[in-house]
């Protein structure tokens, strides 16, 4: 049954949680645009494409924004209650901190469950759509922008230079046009003036050039017998295809095998498939090496223990091989060793690639759970931390939340890198931040329950003042 005290803490928590979640999401989305701003500017993206991109980026950032929002909002909530002495009144009534935290603990558990469902069901689809759209935007050419006095080569097969553009942005003067050919020389065209415009469907760029000359050289580049042609014209029209400047949509299926695009069930199937591939590589290598290592089946006790040979005078294989056969046997042995080495290297390359894919799948499988559990872990840090510092607003809570979130993010990043490089297992690497921060949360809860002055500057001032006094007394003695 929900009591008034539970309603009080929930009401005090919901507002800051929603606000901090939106702020965190906004910062994470802006981080993406800061990284890819050079690939987005000048592409002529329409409003719908921009909003789709923002939606996909925001969806992929939700699992990271939720832990940060829980950390900051819990520090703010308990800091506000401590600053207004409501925590003191509640503790004086005999209500322990754990009981006061219980309703928010339940909310944190529910948020963790939502984060897992979001990461498992929505994030793979959002990642798939996002990566396909990002790829299409990056490979799209910048919008057509032919400047005065600059050679423009973005239209495939042509280089254009315009001496001057009038204010109407259509009338052009002193035009130079090169058309690339595989012949002796590129075609060369000059015109004194003309007009330039893009068709309404934006598929073609139309040039209407006047009073100019067209120069061509025909023939074989390996021969000196070539024909030079010079044609004058009063008016010349040329259309340039602009289809390469329009963004084309790539099929989402091209990115669907990335581990980030898979659910937990799909990752389990992928992990089993990769394991079977490695087993197949091992079996193939055994079958390839078996004909080359026929001597192994004749091994006996003397193979493992050469000292047990009856004839102690035999020190190497050359002692029992006739001189007439030793060259042929050595050549054959070298051929077998070379073949075995080639088979082993090829199999090793395949096995290494499969192991890299296997580690990536395991990393993503663990990530589905670690980001959701991080919501609960950071709440266990934020709630007692807020009751200890007893400061509301966005000042101190923001500083402490940034510090702990940076620690969490660094540990998570390092753990993921170690797991992908095979330094640690995927479980150890991806749960590293959780293993480190849970003891910190337990420590802060114990300090908050005992009304610790861990972050009280007056406590440290008195502490160092007492030490200074003791040192002064010792010197006087």
C-alpha positions in Angstrom: 0.0 0.0 0.0 1.4 3.4 -1.0 1.7 5.7 2.0 2.0 9.5 2.1 5.7 9.3 2.5 6.0 7.2 -0.6 3.9 9.7 -2.5 6.1 12.5 -1.3 9.3 10.9 -2.5 7.8 9.8 -5.8 6.4 13.2 -6.5 9.8 14.8 -5.7 11.6 12.4 -8.0 9.4 12.3 -11.1 9.9 15.9 -12.2 13.8 15.9 -12.0 13.9 12.5 -13.6 12.0 13.5 -16.7 13.9 16.8 -17.0 17.3 15.2 -16.6 16.4 12.4 -19.0 15.5 14.8 -21.7 18.6 16.9 -21.0 20.8 13.8 -21.1 19.2 12.6 -24.3 19.7 16.0 -25.9 23.4 16.1 -25.0 24.0 12.6 -26.4 22.2 13.5 -29.6 24.2 16.6 -29.9 27.4 14.6 -29.4 26.6 12.6 -32.6 26.1 15.8 -34.6 29.4 17.3 -33.3 31.2 14.1 -34.5 29.5 13.9 -37.9 28.8 17.6 -38.7 31.3 17.6 -41.6 29.5 14.7 -43.2 26.0 16.3 -42.9 26.6 19.9 -43.9 26.1 20.8 -47.5 24.3 17.6 -48.5 21.0 19.3 -49.1 19.1 17.1 -46.6 15.4 17.6 -46.4 13.6 18.2 -43.1 12.1 14.7 -43.0 15.5 13.1 -43.4 16.9 15.2 -40.6 14.1 14.4 -38.2 14.4 10.7 -39.1 18.1 10.9 -38.3 17.5 12.6 -35.0 14.9 10.0 -34.1 17.2 7.1 -34.8 20.1 8.8 -32.9 17.8 9.5 -29.9 16.5 5.9 -29.8 20.1 4.5 -29.8 21.0 6.9 -27.0 18.1 6.0 -24.6 19.9 3.1 -22.8 22.8 5.4 -22.0 20.6 8.4 -21.1 18.5 6.4 -18.5 21.3 5.6 -16.1 22.6 9.2 -16.3 19.1 10.5 -15.6 18.6 8.2 -12.7 21.9 9.2 -11.2 21.4 12.9 -11.5 17.7 13.0 -10.5 18.3 10.8 -7.4 21.1 13.1 -6.2 18.9 16.1 -6.9 15.8 14.6 -5.1 17.6 13.5 -2.0 19.8 16.7 -2.0 16.6 18.9 -2.1 15.0 16.9 0.7 18.2 17.1 2.8 18.6 20.8 2.1 15.1 21.5 3.3 15.6 19.3 6.4 12.8 16.9 5.4 15.3 14.0 5.6 16.2 15.0 9.1 12.5 15.1 10.1 11.9 11.7 8.5 14.9 10.1 10.2 13.9 11.6 13.6 10.6 9.9 13.2 12.4 6.6 13.2 12.1 5.8 9.5 15.4 4.4 8.1 16.9 5.6 4.9 16.4 2.2 3.2 12.7 2.4 3.8 12.6 6.0 2.4 14.5 4.8 -0.7 12.2 1.8 -1.3 9.7 3.5 -3.6 12.4 4.9 -5.8 14.2 1.6 -5.7 11.1 0.0 -7.2 11.0 2.7 -9.8 14.6 2.1 -10.6 14.0 -1.6 -11.0 11.1 -0.9 -13.4 13.2 1.6 -15.4 15.9 -1.2 -15.6 13.3 -3.6 -17.0 12.2 -1.0 -19.5 15.8 -0.3 -20.5 16.4 -4.0 -21.1 13.2 -4.3 -23.3 14.2 -1.2 -25.2 17.7 -2.4 -25.7 16.6 -5.8 -26.8 13.6 -5.0 -29.1 13.9 -1.4 -30.2 17.6 -0.6 -30.3 18.5 -3.3 -32.9 15.9 -2.0 -35.3 16.9 1.7 -34.6 20.6 0.8 -35.1 19.8 -0.9 -38.4 17.8 2.0 -39.7 20.3 4.5 -38.3 23.4 2.9 -39.8 21.8 2.5 -43.3 20.7 6.2 -43.2 24.1 7.4 -42.0 25.8 5.5 -44.7 23.5 7.0 -47.4 24.2 10.5 -46.1 27.9 10.1 -45.9 28.3 8.8 -49.4 26.0 11.4 -50.9 27.8 14.2 -52.7 27.5 17.8 -51.5 24.9 19.9 -53.2 26.0 21.6 -56.5 28.0 24.7 -55.7 30.0 26.1 -58.6 32.0 29.1 -57.5 33.6 31.9 -59.5 37.2 31.2 -60.6 37.4 27.7 -59.1 37.6 24.5 -61.1 34.6 22.3 -60.1 35.2 18.5 -60.6 32.3 17.0 -58.6 30.3 16.1 -61.8 31.8 12.9 -63.0 33.6 13.1 -66.3 33.7 17.0 -66.4 35.7 19.9 -65.0 34.0 23.3 -65.1 35.4 26.8 -64.4 33.2 29.9 -64.4 35.0 33.3 -64.6 32.1 35.3 -63.2 28.5 34.8 -62.1 26.0 37.6 -62.2 23.7 38.5 -59.3 20.8 36.5 -60.6 23.1 33.4 -60.1 22.1 32.2 -63.6 24.0 34.3 -66.0 27.6 33.2 -66.3 30.7 34.6 -68.2 34.1 33.3 -69.3 33.2 29.6 -69.1 35.8 26.9 -69.5 34.6 23.2 -69.8 36.8 20.1 -69.9 35.2 16.8 -70.8 37.3 13.8 -69.8 38.0 11.2 -72.6 40.1 8.1 -73.0 41.5 9.5 -76.3 44.6 11.7 -77.0 43.4 14.7 -75.1 40.3 15.8 -73.2 37.8 17.9 -75.1 38.1 21.6 -74.3 35.3 24.2 -74.6 35.4 27.9 -73.9 32.5 30.4 -74.1 32.2 34.1 -73.4 28.8 34.0 -71.7 25.7 31.8 -71.2 23.2 30.7 -68.6 23.1 28.0 -66.0 20.0 26.5 -64.4 18.9 23.3 -62.7 15.8 21.5 -64.1 12.6 21.6 -61.8 13.1 17.9 -61.0 16.7 18.5 -60.0 17.9 15.7 -62.3 19.9 17.8 -64.8 22.1 20.9 -64.9 21.4 22.9 -68.1 24.2 25.0 -69.7 23.3 27.3 -72.6 26.6 28.7 -73.8 27.0 31.5 -76.4 29.9 32.7 -78.6 32.5 30.1 -78.0 34.8 27.5 -79.4 35.0 23.7 -79.0 38.4 22.0 -79.3 38.8 18.3 -79.9 41.7 16.0 -80.9 40.9 12.6 -82.4 43.3 9.7 -83.0 45.5 7.2 -81.2 47.6 8.4 -78.4 50.4 6.1 -79.5 50.5 7.7 -83.0 51.5 11.1 -84.2 48.8 11.1 -86.9 45.9 12.9 -85.0 43.2 15.2 -86.1 42.7 18.5 -84.3 39.2 19.9 -84.7 38.2 23.5 -83.8 34.5 24.3 -83.9 33.0 27.7 -83.3 29.4 28.1 -82.1 26.9 30.8 -81.6 24.9 28.8 -79.1 25.7 25.4 -77.5 23.5 23.5 -75.0 24.9 20.9 -72.6 23.0 18.9 -70.0 24.8 17.4 -67.0 23.3 14.4 -65.1 22.9 15.2 -61.4 21.6 11.8 -60.3 24.8 11.2 -58.3 24.0 14.2 -56.1 20.7 12.8 -54.9 20.7 10.6 -51.9 19.9 6.9 -52.7 18.5 4.5 -50.1 20.6 1.4 -49.3 18.8 -1.8 -48.3 18.7 -2.3 -44.6 19.6 -6.0 -45.1 23.2 -5.0 -45.9 23.8 -4.1 -42.2 21.6 -6.8 -40.5 24.5 -9.1 -39.6 26.2 -6.6 -37.4 25.9 -7.9 -33.7 24.5 -4.5 -32.7 21.4 -5.2 -34.9 20.5 -8.4 -33.1 18.3 -9.3 -30.2 19.3 -11.6 -27.3 17.7 -14.6 -29.1 19.4 -13.8 -32.4 22.7 -13.3 -30.6 22.4 -16.8 -29.0 21.8 -18.3 -32.5 24.7 -16.3 -33.9 27.1 -17.4 -31.1 26.1 -21.1 -31.7 26.7 -20.6 -35.5 30.1 -19.1 -35.0 31.1 -21.9 -32.6 30.1 -24.4 -35.2 32.2 -22.6 -37.8 35.2 -22.8 -35.6 34.6 -26.5 -35.1 34.4 -26.9 -38.9 37.7 -25.0 -39.3 39.4 -27.4 -36.8 38.0 -30.5 -38.4 39.0 -29.2 -41.9 42.5 -28.5 -40.7 42.8 -32.0 -39.2 41.6 -33.6 -42.5 44.2 -31.5 -44.4 47.1 -32.3 -42.1 46.3 -36.0 -41.7 47.9 -37.0 -45.1 50.9 -34.9 -44.4 51.6 -36.2 -40.9 51.3 -39.9 -41.6 54.2 -40.7 -39.2 52.1 -39.7 -36.2 50.0 -42.9 -36.3 53.2 -45.0 -35.8 54.1 -43.3 -32.6 54.7 -45.5 -29.6 56.4 -45.2 -26.2 59.7 -44.4 -27.7 58.1 -41.4 -29.5 57.4 -39.7 -26.2 60.6 -40.9 -24.6 63.5 -41.0 -27.0 65.8 -42.0 -24.1 64.2 -45.4 -24.0 65.6 -46.4 -27.5 67.5 -49.6 -27.4 70.2 -48.4 -29.7 71.7 -45.5 -27.7 74.1 -44.7 -30.6 71.2 -43.3 -32.7 71.2 -39.5 -32.0 69.2 -38.2 -35.1 67.2 -39.4 -38.1 70.2 -39.0 -40.4 71.8 -41.9 -38.5 69.2 -44.4 -39.8 68.6 -42.9 -43.3 70.8 -44.2 -46.2 73.0 -41.6 -47.9 71.3 -42.2 -51.3 67.9 -41.4 -49.9 68.6 -38.6 -47.5 68.2 -35.7 -50.1 65.0 -37.1 -51.5 63.5 -37.6 -48.0 64.5 -34.1 -46.8 63.0 -32.5 -49.9 59.8 -34.4 -49.4 59.7 -33.5 -45.7 60.2 -29.8 -46.5 57.3 -30.0 -49.0 55.1 -31.5 -46.4 56.1 -29.0 -43.8 55.5 -26.1 -46.2 52.0 -27.5 -47.1 51.2 -28.0 -43.5 52.3 -24.4 -42.7 50.1 -23.0 -45.5 47.0 -25.0 -44.3 47.7 -23.9 -40.7 48.0 -20.2 -41.7 44.8 -20.2 -43.7 42.9 -22.0 -41.0 44.3 -19.7 -38.4 43.1 -16.6 -40.3 39.6 -18.1 -40.5 39.6 -19.1 -36.9 40.9 -15.6 -35.8 38.1 -13.9 -37.8 35.5 -16.2 -36.2 36.9 -15.6 -32.8 36.7 -11.8 -33.3 33.1 -12.1 -34.4 32.3 -14.4 -31.5 33.7 -11.9 -29.0 31.7 -9.1 -30.6 28.5 -11.2 -30.3 29.2 -12.0 -26.7 30.0 -8.3 -25.9 26.6 -7.2 -27.4 24.8 -10.0 -25.6 26.2 -8.8 -22.2 25.5 -5.2 -23.2 21.8 -5.8 -23.3 21.9 -6.5 -19.5 24.7 -4.3 -18.3 23.1 -1.0 -19.5 19.8 -1.9 -17.8 21.5 -3.0 -14.5 23.5 0.2 -14.7 20.3 2.1 -14.0 19.9 0.3 -10.7 23.7 0.6 -9.8 23.8 4.4 -10.4 20.6 4.9 -8.4 22.3 3.1 -5.5 25.1 5.6 -5.8 23.0 8.7 -6.4 20.3 8.3 -3.6 22.8 8.0 -0.7 25.1 10.6 -2.2 22.3 13.1 -2.4 21.4 12.5 1.3 25.0 13.0 2.3 25.8 16.2 0.4 22.3 17.7 1.1 22.5 20.1 -1.8 19.7 20.6 -4.3 19.5 22.3 -7.7 21.8 21.6 -10.6 25.1 22.7 -9.1 26.7 20.1 -6.8 24.4 17.2 -8.0 25.6 17.9 -11.6 29.2 17.8 -10.6 29.0 14.6 -8.7 26.8 12.9 -11.3 29.2 13.8 -14.1 32.2 12.4 -12.1 30.5 9.1 -11.4 29.0 8.8 -14.9 32.5 9.5 -16.4 33.9 6.7 -14.2 31.1 4.4 -15.2 31.5 5.2 -18.9 35.3 4.9 -18.9 35.2 1.5 -17.1 32.5 0.3 -19.5 34.6 1.5 -22.5 37.8 -0.1 -21.2 36.0 -3.3 -20.4 34.5 -3.5 -23.8 37.8 -2.9 -25.5 39.5 -5.5 -23.4 36.8 -8.0 -24.2 36.9 -7.4 -27.9 40.7 -7.7 -27.9 40.5 -11.0 -26.0 42.4 -9.6 -23.0 39.5 -10.6 -20.7 36.3 -12.6 -21.2 33.2 -10.8 -22.5 31.5 -11.2 -19.2 34.4 -9.8 -17.1 34.9 -6.9 -19.5 31.3 -5.8 -19.9 30.5 -6.2 -16.2 33.6 -4.4 -15.0 31.9 -1.1 -14.3 29.1 -2.9 -12.4 31.6 -4.9 -10.2 33.5 -1.7 -9.4 30.6 0.6 -8.7 28.4 -1.7 -6.6 30.8 -1.6 -3.6 30.9 2.2 -4.0 27.1 2.3 -3.7 27.1 0.0 -0.7 29.7 2.2 1.0 27.7 5.3 0.3 24.5 3.7 1.6 26.3 2.8 4.9 27.7 6.3 5.3 24.3 7.9 4.6 22.5 5.6 7.1 25.0 6.7 9.8 24.7 10.4 8.9 28.3 10.6 7.7 29.9 14.0 7.1 31.8 12.5 4.2 31.3 15.6 1.9 31.0 18.2 4.7 33.8 20.7 4.3 33.5 21.9 7.9 34.2 18.3 9.1 37.5 18.3 7.1 38.3 21.9 8.3 37.9 20.8 12.0 39.8 17.6 11.3 42.9 19.3 9.8 42.6 22.0 12.5 42.9 19.4 15.2 45.9 17.8 13.5 47.5 21.2 13.3 46.9 21.8 17.0 48.4 18.4 17.9 51.5 19.1 15.8 51.9 22.5 17.5 51.7 20.8 21.0 54.3 18.3 20.0 56.7 21.0 18.9 56.1 22.9 22.1 56.8 19.8 24.2 
